[in-house]
Amino acid sequence: MLAVGFAVILSLFQRQLLGLDDSALLGEGTARLQPLVWTALTLLTEAAAEQGFELKVASAYRSYERQLTIWNGKLSGERPVVDDDDRPIDRAGMSFEDCIACILRFSAMPGASRHHWGTDVDVYDASAIEPGYDVQLSAAEVAPDGPFGPMHEWLDERIAQGRSFGFYRPYDEDRGGVAPERWHLSFAPLAAAYEIQCSAELLRAVWSDKAWGELGGREALELQLDTLFERFVARVAVAPKAALEYLPPT
């Protein structure tokens, strides 16, 4: 990473890590992933189908620009910020710091989303819902009695058995940072490299270059970034050994 004048020059890997380059991805729309991830996801989808589940992608790749739009919209109040029960939060009288923490509970800082990498995917069971159902990716949907509960219980078993084709849940439980997201799967063999290289320093660099857009609340974020990074970015599950060592067929 180099700084030339007011511009920041990033390597291709850094641009991919930050969601600034999608040239290596396959797929269409939001359902875009790295080739190896698509291969593994296809195998997982086929295994799910054998059990009567129709595993579908709700969201995969998300660009830096898209994450910036989400972040700025929530910070400005144009998009709702919800609590752990999916209820809109009344931000009247809330400190700016508390507001940032509420947003980070469910939405990553631009440049820090695992969805930037083309390795992570949100999934649901299309066989469990009627046509036209609006998938929310909510805790209620993935609860044991929710429409997607049975498929996720099956996924839990596959992950525990080391038979999940490299996928695991980075947000499997509440660690005091990002809320649990049972729908979020990460392809460990590739995601591990991005996870190691993601840093607060890199985020500061990309935020400083206005060529990639104006980040709302930037000064407040940077003042507490090291703490926020540890809590909302680094505090994730350790990938199981079997997932890390998985090699997709060639």
N, C-alpha and C positions, 0 to 999 in steps of 0.2 A: 504494500500500500504506500503510495507516494502522494504528497501534496505539492501541486504546482500552481503557484499563485493562490487563487481561491478555489481551484478545482482539486478534487481527490481522484487519483488514478488507481483503480482497483484491478486486481487480477481477475481472470475469468472465473476461477473458483469462488472468489469473494463476491463477484457479481451474482453468481448462482446462489450463494449462501444468503444473500440479502434480498433475493427476489427481483433482481434487476436484469436477469438474463434467463430466457426460457428456451434457448436454441436446442438444448439436449432432450427436450421432453416430447413424449408421444401423447396422442389423444386430442380431444376437442373441448373447447369451452373451459369450464372449471375442472373437468375430468382429465387432467393432464398429469403425467408422471414420467419418471425416468424409465427407460426400456426394461431394465432388470426388475424394477418394481412392478411394471405391468405384467411381466412374466410370472412373478410370484403371486400377484393378485389374481391372475387368471386361474392359477392352480388352487388358490384358496376358494375362489368362487365356485369352481367345479366340485371341490370337496363339500362346500356348503350345500350345493344343489343335490348332492347324494343324500343329504339329510333332510331335504324338503325346504331349504331356505333359498331365497333369491337375493344373494348379497349384491347390493348396488352401491355405487359411489354417489354420495351427496355432495362432497367437496374434496378436491385434491390440491393441485397447485393454486397458489394465490400470490399475485405479484406484489412488489413493494408499493406500487401505485394504489392497488386495491386496498391493501392494509392501511395505507395512509388515509384513504377516503373513509374507511370504517372508523379509524382512530379519531380523526378530526371531527367526524359527524357525532360521535359519542361525546367528545369533549365539549363541543359547542351546544349540545342539547338537541341537535337535529335528529339523532338516533337515540332510542331508549337505552338506558343502562339498567340492568336487572340484578336482583339479588339471587341467592342460591335456590329460591323457590320460583324463579322465573317471573317475579313481580317487579314492575318498574320502580326504581328508587327515586324518592323525592330528594333532590339535591339541595333544596333550600336550606341554607345555614351550614351546609357541609363544607369543610375545608377543601382547598384545591388538592392537597396531598391525599386526603381520604377519597376524593373523587377519582383520582388517578388509580388508587388501589382497587376501587370498585370496578373500573373499566378493565384493569389488568386481570381481574379474576376470570374473565371470559374472553378478552380480546388482547392479542399481543401488541407490543410496541412495533411500529413499522421497522422492518429489518430483523426482527427477532422471532418471527413466526416460523414454526416448523413447516408450515405449508409452503414456505418459499422454496423449499429444497427439492420438491418433486419426489419426496420419499414418504410423505405422510398423507393419509387419506381418512375421511370420515365416511362411515358405511352404515347402511340400514338394510332391513329385510323387506323387500318389495312385496313378497308373498303374504305379508302379515297385514297389509293395508289395502283399502279400496282405491280404485283409480281416482286421481284428483286429490288424494290426501296430501296435505301440506306438511312435509317432514320438518320438524322444528329442531331436531337434535337436542332434545331436552332430557333431563334426568328421569322424568315420568315415562318417557318412551322406552328407555332402556332398563327400567326397573323390572324385577322378576315378573310382575303382573302387567307390564307394558307390552305394546305390540312387538317390540324388538327384543324383549327380554330373553326369550328362548334361544335366539340366534347368538346373543352375546354370552349366554351360559355355555353354549357349544364352543364359542371362540375361547372362553376361559379355559375349557378343558384342553383344547388344542394347544394353546400357549403353554399351559402347565406340563403337557406331555412332550413339548418340543416339536410339535407337528404343525406349526402355524406358518410354515414357509418363510420364516424370517421376520414375521410381524409380531409386535408386542404392543402393550398399552403404556405410553409414556406418562399418561395422567390417570393411572389406575386407582389412585386414592388421594385423599385430601392431605397435602403436605404443607398447608398454610399459604400456598401460592395460587396457582391456577386451579380452578375447581375440577373435580373428577370429570373425565370425559370418556365414557366407555365406548363411544362411537369412534374415537380417534385411534387409528392404528399407525404404527411407524415401522418402516422396513429397516431393521437394525443394521444390516451389513453396510448400508450406505449412509444412513442417518448418523451413525456414530462419528463419521469423519466431519460432518457439518457441525455436530454438537460440540466437538472439541474446539473447532476453529471459531465458533461464534463467541464474540467478546464485547464487553462494554466499550472498549476502545474503538472497535470497528463501527459500532452504532454511532458513537460520537462523530466519527469521521463522515459517515454518509449523511447524517443529519446536518452537518456543517455546510454541505454542498447544496445550494438552493436549486441546482439543476434538477434535482429529484423531488422537488416540492417542499412547501413550507410545512413543518411539523408543529401542530398546535401544542402549546405547553412545553416547548423544547427546553426553555431555561429551567423550569421546575423539574423536569425529568432529569436533566443533566446534573442538577444539584444532588439528587439522591440516586443516581443511576446505578452505582455499584451495589447498593442495597437492593434496589428493585431488580437488578439483573440476577442476583443470587436467589431472590425469592420467587420471581415469576418466569425466569428463563432457565436457570441452572438446576432448580429444584424439581427434578423429574425422576421417574423410575429408572433403575439400572436395567439395561437390556439383558434378558436371560442369555446365558452362554450359548444355548442351542440356537437362538435366533441370530446372534452375532455371527455364528460360524456357518450359517446356512448358505449353500451355494446353489443358485437356480440352475436348472438344466440348460445346456447350450444347444 
